[in-house]
Amino acid sequence: MAKLAQSRVLVTGADGFIGSHLTEALVRAGADVRAFVFYNCQDSWGWLDHCGPDVKGQFDVFAGDIRDPHGVRTAMKNRDAVLHLAALIAIPYSYHSPDTYVDTNIKGTLNVLQSARDLDTQRVIVTSTSEVYGTAQRVPIDEAHPLVGQSPYSASKIGADQLALSFHRSFGTPVVLLRPFNTYGPRQSARAVIPTIATQLLAHAKCIKLGSLHPTRDFSFVADTAEGFIRALDCEAAIGEVVNIGSGLEISIGDTARLIADIIGSSVEIKIDEARVRPSASEVDRLLADTSKAQKLFAWQPRYGDRAGLRQGLTETIAWLREPANLARYKPDLYTI
């Protein structure tokens, strides 16, 4: 058969940040793509409404709800592979609405896995997150690092991850668990730290508001993350495996803010906003990815992986945010959870 990346694929969460970039990349790779978007009465396809002109009209759209097993099964019919990205991802929102995270992240993943089992889907890529590791107990973090649920969000993703691996072990479901670290880039929501910093500076705030500045992150540019999905899709050796995707570069939130200010050409004064500070035992203080497994299994390595790569990725992200139509979609004066 043809390579999976060039065959019939379903992308759940295709209307979101990473999902929309991945949908575009798959279309450009020659895949027959069905995009699963969240049903809404405005008939919005999220970020796919703003996809590249070379991609527009080149994919099928299925509007549904990942929490509904019947809709998921219908969307997955006649698909060779599914890349499952649909999820609730905001950590602060998970503090006061954890039930929705169980329904969306755990039950939604179960719906995908059960349909894949019933339909003999040839590949299931399940999206994990570096948050499942909690604060690094050793660095760089490899895939054998202990899992620690430090927020209801991360706990729900641990549950989804374990379900996916259990389906592989119990039923032979061809699951690959891809674990991106902190993906950033154009279209990222205001709940993430990089657009939070950049939009405040672009709105000419004299003093920007942030949470804790000391935690370190491993920022992965969205093009690198999408490439990781596509390479995993075509790798037989990745079945049943957990694979990190990250940059291998560690930087603090405070230093990230200063780097963004330098790119924008602005001075930066930072005020700690207590509303944005996670409970101390819930804060993930340190993240740094070991991506040697991805390189070994499917020859993936980040193109934006070093300090110069981070600067380039941030420059591209800021250029996108500078566009008035894009900046207008954000509310830099408000805290988005």
N, C-alpha and C positions, 0 to 999 in steps of 0.2 A: 504494500500500500504506500501511498504518498506519505511524506513526513507529516506528523500531526500538526506542526505549525503551518502547514499548507493545506490542511483538510478542514473538516467541519467542526467548528469549535463554538462553545457557549462561554461567554464571559458574564458572570454575575457581578453586580455592582459596577456595571459598565458605565453608568452615569456619574460615577464618582471621580475623584482625583486620579488615583493610579489606574483605575479601570478604564477611564476614557483614553489615557495615553496608551495603555496596553491594547485596547480595541483598535486604535489607529495603527499601532505597530504590527498587529496581526494582519490587518487588511493589507498593509504595505508588503507583508511577507507572502501574500498570496492566499491567505486563509479565507474560507467561507465562514464569516463571523455572524453569530446571533448574539445580540447585546441584550442582556436581561437588565431592565431598568425598573426602578420602583414606581408602581402605578400611582398616578395622581390625576386629579380632575383637570389640571391645566395642560395635560398631554406633554409635559416637559420631559425631555430626555437628559436633563442635567447638563453636564459639560459636553455631552455628545451633540447638543444643539450648536456648539461652537467648534466642531471638529474641523480638521483641515479640509480645504476644498477638494483635494485629491482623494479624500476618504468619504466625503459626503455622498450618501446614496449607495454606498458600496457594502453596506451591512444591513442585516435584518434586525428588527427591534421587537422584543417581547416585553410588555409591561405587566409586572406582577408583583408578588410579595414573597420574599425568600422564606417567610414563616409559614407559607401555605404549601403543603406537600403536593397538592394536585397541580397547582400552577408550575411548581418547580419541575415536576415530572413531565408536564406537557412541553415546557421549554427545552428539556434535555432530550426529547425524542429526536432521533436521526442526527445526533451529534456524536462525533468520534471522541471528543474530549471536552472537559469543562474546567475552566479556570475560575475558582470560587473566591471572589473578593468581597462580596456583599457582607457588610458588618456594621455594627455601631462601634465607633472607635474613640469617642471623646472620653477621656478619663474623668474630668470633673462631673460630667453628666451621669456617669456610672455611679457616683456616690449617692445620688438621690433617686435614681431610677434604675436600680440594678435588675429588676425583673425583666425589663425590655432587652437587656443584654443577654440574659439566659434565652429568651425567646428567639432573638435575632441571631446571636452568635453561635449558640449551641444547637438549638432546634433547627435553625436555618441550615447549619452544616449537616446535621443529621438528615434533613430532607434531601440535600444534594447527594450524600453518600448512599442513602437507601435507593434513590432513583438510579444512581450509577450502577449499583448492584443489580437491580432489576432489569436495567436496560443494557447491561454488558458494555458500559462505557469503557473505552480503551485507556483513558488517562484522566485522573482527577488531580488537579493541582489545588491544594488547600492553602490559603494564605494565613500564616501565623503572624507573630509580631515579636520583636525583641523584648517587649514589656513582660513576656512570660518568664524571662530570666530573673526579673527583679534587679536589684543592685548587684553589680558584678562581684562575685566571690573570688574570681580570678580573671585575669585578662591576658590575651584577648579571649573573648567568650567563644568557646566552641559549642558544638551541638550537644555535647554530653554534659554541659553545665546544668546544675540543678534548676528546676522550675519553681518559682516563688510568686504566688499571687499577691501582689502588693496593692491591688485595687480590684473592685468588682469587674472592671473591664478585663484586666489581665487574667483574672480567675476564669472568666467566661471563655477567653481564648485558649487557656490551658485545657479546659473541658472540651472545646471543639477540636483541639489538636489531638487529644487522647482518643476521642471518638474516631477521628480519621485513621489514626494508626491502628486502632482496634479493628476497624473494618478491613484493613489490609491483612492483619494477622488472622482474623477469624474467617474471612470470606475470600481472601485473595484480591480484594478490590485494589486496582492499580493506582494507589495514592502516592503522591509526592507532597511532602509538607515543606513549603517554602517559607522561610522566616526572614522577611526584610527588617532591617534596622530602621532608622528614622528617615523615611523617604521625604524628599522635598522637591519643589519645582513649581512651574506655572500651574495654576488651577487649585493649588492646595487651599483648604478651608482656613478660615480665620481662627479656628480653634488651635492651630499649630503655631509653634513659637516663631518660625522664620517669617511667615506672613504677618504675624502679630508685630514683630519688630519693624519689618520693612514698611508696612502700611502706616504705622504711626510716624515714622520718619518722613515718608513721602507726603504725609498730610501736614508736615512742618510742625509737628509737636515739639515744644521746647524741652519737654521732659517725658520720656516714654515710660509706661507702666509695665512691669514684668513681675513674674513670680521669683522663685529662687534662681540665683545666678551661678551657684557653684556646681550644679549637676553637669556632668559631661555626656555628650551624645556622639553617636556615629552617624553622620548625615549621608544618606545615599541619594544621589540625583535620580529623578524619576525615570529618565531614559535608561540608566543602568539597571534599575529595578525591573522595568519592562523587559529588557533584554534577558535578565535572569529567568523570568517566567517562560519566555520563548525557548530558551536553551533547555530548561528543565522539561518542557513539553516533549522534546525529541530525544530525551535521554532515558534509555531502558534501565541503566544502572541506578538511576535516581529513585526508582519505584521502591516504596517502603522506607525511604530515607527522609530525614530532616536536614534541610540545607539552609545555612545562613546566606543572606545577601546584605552586604554593607560596604562601606568605603575603606575600613581599616584605619580611619583617622579619628582621633579623639579630640574633641574641643568642648570647652565649657559654654554654657548659655551666655555668660557675660562676655566672653571673647567672641562669640558668634555675633552678638549685638554690635560690638566694636568693629568687627570686620564688615558687617552690613553697612554701618554708618560710613566707613571709609570708602566703600564702593559707591554709595550714594553721594558722597562728598559733603557729609553733614557731621557736625559735632553731636555727641550723644551724652545726655544726662539720664540716668536711670533711677526711677523710684520703685521701691519694692511695694507692690500692692498685695496686702495680706489676703485679699479674696482670691488671688491667683496662686497662692502658695499651697502646695499639697500638705496634708497631714504628714508629720515627720516620718512616721513608719511606713507611709505609703509612697513617699518620694523615691524614685529610682535615681540614685546618686551617680552611678557610673555605668556607661555602656561603651563597649568597643568590640567590634566583630572580628572573629577569625573566619575568613572566607576561603580557606584553603580547600575545603571540601567541594565547594562550588567549582573551583578551578580544576580540581582533580576529576570530578564527575563529568562536567560538561564544558570545561574550558572557558568558564566565565571569570572575568575580572573587571573591576570598575574602570571606566574611562575617566571618571571624575573623582578618582580615589585619593589623591594626595592633596596637600594644601593648595597647590595651584588649581587642582581640579575642583575643590570646594569653592574657591574664588570664582572660577569660571561658571559653575552651576548657579551660584548666587547672583552673578552678573546677569545671566540669562533670565533668572527668576525675577529680578528687579526690573529688567527691561520690559518684561511682560506686565508686571504690576504698574509700571509707569503709564501704560496706555490708559487714557481716561476712562474708557468703557470698562476696563478690567478693574481699575482702582475703585470705580463707583459701586462695585459689587460688595465691597468691604465696608465695615463700620469701625474704623480705627479707634474711635473714642469710647467704644463699648467693649466689655469683656465678654467674649463669646465662649461658652462652655461646650 
